[in-house]
Amino acid sequence: MAERRRGPALEKALLDAAWEELTTNGYARFTMDAVVQRAGTSPPVLYRRWSDRDALVRATLQHVMKGALLDIPDTGSLRGDVLTLMREINATRVELVTVMSVQLADYHRATGPDAPHGPLVSGRKEAVDVLYDRAVRRGEARRERLTDRVRSLPFDLLRHELLTTFAPVPDDVLEEIVDTVFLPLVR
């Protein structure tokens, strides 16, 4: 007889099952019943934790994004830090970026731009802010030029490249994004 899951182990199993369901079938076909089946549990177990599918999707995205956090580099330069982080994302997160964008497009449309996903959910925005604060202290960037859009720009361009090719981005493209697009905007 299988051991009964409880507490954090049960919650992890449910969120992992929900993620598998999202990546396999997408948001449009995502149901609480499918997650129950995949997790090998009962509906009350799931509904005690999340009242509806959107609450479960939000919790699942938070779970996945927190597990996918990368260390913020400290190379001694803004260029080095941004390139190092982009290279790490490029080397390890192509599948995650693709799944999050393609399979969850309906979710993002349904929940709107203020939905809790992306950097706001995972704490990545605050982590990357540390990188930019160091650059300002070193005199490499001007604080007034580091708007939210400019801060996210190199990573948005990386995501765009990943989604148009579904493959890792060549290093010379990463360098071009940083050197010719991003750095001139912050100096």
Residue pairs with C-beta under 8 A, 6 or more apart in sequence:
5 13
10 41
10 45
11 49
12 63
13 39
13 41
14 35
14 39
14 41
14 45
14 46
14 49
15 59
15 60
15 63
15 64
16 39
16 63
17 35
17 38
17 39
18 30
18 35
18 38
18 39
18 56
18 57
18 59
18 60
19 60
19 63
19 64
20 38
21 30
21 31
21 34
21 35
21 38
22 30
22 57
22 60
22 99
22 103
22 104
23 99
23 103
25 34
26 102
26 103
26 104
26 106
27 57
27 103
27 104
27 105
27 106
27 107
27 110
28 106
30 53
30 57
31 53
32 43
32 46
32 47
32 50
32 52
32 53
32 56
33 43
35 46
35 56
36 42
36 43
36 45
36 46
39 46
46 56
49 56
49 59
50 56
50 59
54 107
54 110
54 111
57 104
57 107
58 115
58 116
58 117
58 121
61 100
61 104
61 116
61 117
61 121
62 116
62 121
62 122
64 96
65 117
65 118
65 121
65 122
65 124
66 122
66 123
68 93
68 96
68 122
69 122
69 123
69 124
69 127
70 85
70 88
70 89
70 92
72 81
72 85
72 127
72 128
72 130
72 131
73 80
73 81
73 84
73 85
73 88
73 131
74 81
74 134
75 81
75 84
77 135
77 138
77 140
78 131
78 132
78 134
78 135
78 138
78 140
78 141
78 183
78 186
79 140
79 178
79 179
79 183
81 131
81 134
81 135
82 131
82 154
82 178
82 182
83 174
83 175
83 178
85 128
85 131
85 155
86 154
86 155
86 158
86 174
86 177
86 178
87 171
87 174
89 97
89 155
89 158
90 158
90 162
90 168
90 169
90 174
91 168
94 162
94 166
94 167
94 168
97 159
97 162
97 163
98 162
98 163
98 166
100 117
101 159
101 163
102 163
104 117
107 115
107 117
108 115
108 117
111 117
118 124
119 125
119 128
119 152
128 151
128 155
129 151
132 141
132 146
132 151
135 141
135 186
136 142
136 143
136 146
140 186
140 187
141 186
141 187
142 186
142 187
145 185
145 186
145 187
146 186
150 182
150 185
150 186
153 181
153 182
153 185
154 177
154 178
154 181
154 182
157 177
157 181
157 182
158 169
158 174
158 177
161 169
161 173
161 177
162 168
162 169
